Amino acid sequence: MKIYLDIDGTMIHEDLSDMYCKPAVGLEDFIVALRPYDTYWLTTHCTTGDPTNARRIMKAVLPEELHADIDRIKPTVWQDLKTQGIDFDSDFIWFDNDIYAGEWEKLKQCNDNQTVIEVDLRTNPEHLIEITRDILRP
């Protein structure tokens, strides 16, 4: 199973409030729960196959003992739609807060083992806790 990760609005708050740029509640446990999975960045901070920016952003909000977990997340390459970075020949879960219409169109071809989870930290600040409990650790 492959896991694809967005950062802004998915693992780090992006709304212009007192939570701006702060890690989501449960982020540390979420990162630990990803250890058994083949995990990839699918974020605007990593579009060219260079994970440097994604790693820098995440390491700034996580304790040093989780930095190795961040380093093992692989980069993707995509240009216009994040779905260009997804391996549709594999089972996957994609975590993102903002899926575009063109991406939804491509996701119509998914099978039962290919899923997108829309993370909503604005209305559910504990969404990562629920995901960790209900999806990553069934």
Secondary structure, DSSP 8 states (H G I E B T S, - for coil): -EEEE--BTTTB--SSSTTTT-B-TTHHHHHHHTTTSEEEE-BTTBSBS--HHHHHHHHHHS-GGGHHHHHTSB--B-SS-GGGGS-TTS-EEEEES---HHHHHHHTT--TTEEEEE--TTT-TTHHHHHIIIII--
